[in-house]
């Protein structure tokens, strides 16, 4: 059931992209003069890298504010502060969930008028209720880093595709502290205003 829900979510994102991209990308360019903040929603699929298999199907709402907007004082480069939430359904020995948030720093570069590339990283906290030998505790810290592209659909709306590596552990609070590392593949929409 979890795989089916995740598959349906991914199919909806792909269909939306296929319907929006052909007509919009032809002439869509970012209007960087309007970039002060961003808000977005991404769907992510993740799988842990070791021990028992855990698959995560996640929604990632996000909000950010540009400290240095791209196309202004640093040429095509920009820096922003982003806060991202996470709500996941986990497929493991039993269906589980996780919920948390991560503050991040995002470095962006306007590669073309219609493509904004970025790297981002930060560390957050998460509560995990997943019945798997891969996880030892319900409360963990989540340092993470990734990269991606925002492709203009309109002057302020973008299709976002990204990869993220996330480490999850209790930072030595408890004696037992196995690493829970996940590779995430993300797709969603970002609105710049």
Number of C-alpha atoms within 10 A of each C-alpha: 8 16 15 9 12 19 14 12 17 19 12 12 18 14 11 14 18 11 11 14 18 11 11 14 15 11 13 20 20 23 17 18 11 12 19 16 17 19 18 19 19 22 24 25 22 22 18 20 16 12 14 12 14 25 21 25 25 24 22 21 19 19 18 20 19 20 14 18 24 23 16 13 10 12 11 17 19 21 20 20 19 21 18 21 19 20 20 21 22 24 21 18 13 12 16 18 18 19 18 19 20 20 19 20 19 22 20 24 20 20 13 13 16 20 20 22 19 20 18 19 19 19 17 18 20 21 16 22 18 22 19 17 13 19 21 19 17 14 18 23 19 23 19 20 18 18 17 19 21 24 24 28 26 19 19 18 22 27 23 24 19 19 18 19 19 20 18 23 24 21 13 10 10 10 8 12 16 17 18 21 21 21 20 21 18 21 24 23 22 23 21 21 16
